[in-house]
Amino acid sequence: PVGLKAINILKSHRVLSEHGEQVAEEVKMHQHPPRPPPPPEPEAVLGSGTTIGHLAMLGVPIVLSGVVRAKGPVHLVVLHRHILLEALKDCPERALFEPVGMTVEETVEI
């Protein structure tokens, strides 16, 4: 603060060089940095019991376009894909989770 008083006196009497003006501004910014911007407004509000990422189990790539921030306690459960596939090993529904694509024989050169 004392340095800022001296800078203000020198500025008011116009005795600072151009370089001195730049240094004075840097000192002011260091002493009183600008406030950080407010956090962005939420694009969606998830309620209690909401799940995220369940489509990833089907093999759908999931990309969240923002930040997920909790307002309170969160109960996090992770179900790894290989565990799900192992649990479905004798079920016909397992086919829903198997990737389907072209075989090497089915490909055609362009």
The 8 nearest C-alpha neighbors of each residue, nearest first, counted from 0:
[[1, 3, 2, 4, 30, 5, 27, 31],
 [2, 0, 4, 3, 5, 6, 7, 30],
 [1, 3, 5, 0, 4, 6, 26, 7],
 [2, 4, 6, 0, 1, 5, 7, 27],
 [5, 3, 7, 1, 2, 6, 8, 0],
 [6, 4, 2, 8, 3, 7, 9, 1],
 [5, 7, 3, 9, 4, 8, 10, 2],
 [6, 8, 10, 4, 5, 9, 11, 3],
 [9, 7, 5, 11, 10, 6, 4, 12],
 [8, 10, 6, 12, 7, 11, 14, 13],
 [11, 9, 13, 7, 12, 8, 6, 15],
 [10, 12, 8, 13, 9, 7, 14, 6],
 [13, 11, 9, 10, 14, 8, 15, 7],
 [14, 12, 10, 11, 15, 9, 16, 8],
 [13, 15, 9, 12, 10, 16, 11, 19],
 [16, 14, 19, 13, 20, 9, 10, 17],
 [15, 17, 19, 18, 20, 14, 13, 21],
 [16, 18, 20, 19, 21, 15, 22, 14],
 [17, 19, 21, 16, 20, 22, 15, 23],
 [18, 20, 16, 22, 15, 17, 21, 23],
 [21, 19, 23, 17, 18, 22, 15, 16],
 [22, 20, 18, 24, 23, 19, 25, 17],
 [21, 23, 25, 19, 24, 20, 26, 18],
 [22, 24, 20, 26, 21, 25, 19, 27],
 [23, 25, 27, 21, 26, 22, 28, 20],
 [26, 24, 22, 28, 27, 23, 29, 21],
 [25, 27, 29, 23, 24, 28, 30, 22],
 [28, 26, 24, 30, 29, 25, 31, 23],
 [29, 27, 32, 25, 31, 26, 30, 24],
 [28, 30, 26, 27, 31, 32, 25, 24],
 [29, 31, 27, 28, 26, 32, 0, 3],
 [30, 32, 28, 29, 27, 33, 26, 34],
 [33, 31, 28, 29, 30, 34, 27, 35],
 [34, 32, 35, 31, 28, 36, 29, 30],
 [33, 35, 36, 32, 37, 31, 28, 38],
 [34, 36, 33, 37, 38, 32, 39, 31],
 [37, 35, 34, 38, 39, 33, 40, 32],
 [36, 38, 39, 35, 34, 40, 41, 33],
 [39, 37, 36, 40, 35, 41, 66, 68],
 [40, 38, 41, 37, 36, 42, 66, 65],
 [39, 41, 42, 38, 37, 43, 44, 65],
 [42, 40, 43, 39, 44, 38, 66, 65],
 [43, 41, 40, 44, 65, 39, 64, 66],
 [44, 42, 41, 45, 40, 67, 46, 65],
 [43, 45, 46, 41, 42, 67, 69, 68],
 [46, 44, 49, 43, 47, 48, 50, 69],
 [47, 45, 49, 48, 44, 50, 43, 69],
 [46, 48, 49, 45, 50, 73, 44, 71],
 [49, 47, 46, 50, 45, 74, 73, 51],
 [50, 48, 47, 46, 45, 51, 44, 52],
 [51, 49, 48, 52, 53, 45, 47, 46],
 [52, 50, 53, 49, 54, 55, 61, 63],
 [51, 53, 55, 54, 50, 61, 56, 60],
 [52, 54, 55, 56, 51, 50, 57, 59],
 [55, 53, 56, 57, 52, 59, 58, 61],
 [54, 56, 59, 58, 57, 53, 52, 60],
 [57, 55, 54, 58, 53, 80, 96, 59],
 [58, 56, 96, 55, 54, 59, 95, 53],
 [57, 59, 55, 56, 60, 96, 54, 98],
 [60, 58, 55, 57, 54, 61, 56, 53],
 [59, 61, 55, 58, 62, 54, 57, 52],
 [62, 60, 55, 59, 63, 52, 54, 58],
 [63, 61, 64, 60, 65, 52, 59, 55],
 [62, 64, 65, 61, 66, 67, 52, 51],
 [65, 63, 62, 66, 67, 61, 42, 43],
 [66, 64, 63, 67, 42, 41, 62, 68],
 [65, 67, 68, 64, 63, 41, 42, 39],
 [66, 68, 65, 69, 63, 41, 45, 64],
 [69, 67, 66, 70, 71, 41, 65, 44],
 [68, 70, 71, 67, 73, 72, 45, 44],
 [71, 69, 68, 72, 73, 67, 45, 44],
 [70, 72, 69, 73, 68, 74, 47, 46],
 [71, 73, 74, 69, 70, 75, 47, 68],
 [74, 72, 75, 71, 69, 70, 47, 76],
 [73, 75, 76, 72, 48, 71, 77, 47],
 [76, 74, 73, 77, 50, 72, 78, 51],
 [75, 77, 78, 74, 50, 73, 79, 51],
 [78, 76, 79, 75, 80, 52, 74, 53],
 [79, 77, 80, 76, 82, 83, 81, 56],
 [78, 80, 82, 81, 77, 83, 56, 84],
 [79, 81, 83, 82, 56, 84, 78, 55],
 [80, 82, 84, 83, 79, 85, 78, 86],
 [83, 81, 85, 80, 79, 84, 86, 78],
 [82, 84, 80, 86, 85, 81, 87, 79],
 [85, 83, 87, 81, 86, 82, 88, 80],
 [84, 86, 82, 88, 87, 83, 81, 80],
 [85, 87, 83, 84, 88, 82, 89, 90],
 [88, 86, 84, 90, 85, 93, 89, 83],
 [87, 89, 85, 86, 90, 84, 93, 91],
 [90, 88, 87, 91, 93, 86, 85, 92],
 [91, 89, 87, 92, 88, 93, 86, 94],
 [90, 92, 93, 94, 89, 87, 88, 95],
 [93, 91, 94, 90, 95, 87, 96, 89],
 [92, 94, 95, 91, 96, 87, 90, 88],
 [93, 95, 97, 92, 96, 91, 98, 90],
 [96, 94, 93, 92, 97, 57, 98, 91],
 [95, 97, 57, 94, 93, 98, 58, 56],
 [96, 98, 94, 95, 99, 93, 57, 58],
 [99, 97, 96, 100, 58, 95, 94, 57],
 [100, 98, 97, 101, 94, 96, 102, 95],
 [99, 101, 102, 98, 105, 103, 97, 106],
 [102, 100, 105, 103, 106, 99, 104, 98],
 [101, 103, 105, 104, 100, 106, 99, 107],
 [102, 104, 105, 106, 101, 107, 100, 108],
 [105, 103, 102, 106, 101, 107, 108, 100],
 [106, 104, 102, 103, 101, 107, 100, 108],
 [107, 105, 103, 104, 101, 102, 108, 109],
 [108, 106, 109, 105, 104, 103, 101, 102],
 [107, 109, 106, 105, 103, 104, 101, 102],
 [108, 107, 106, 105, 103, 104, 101, 102]]
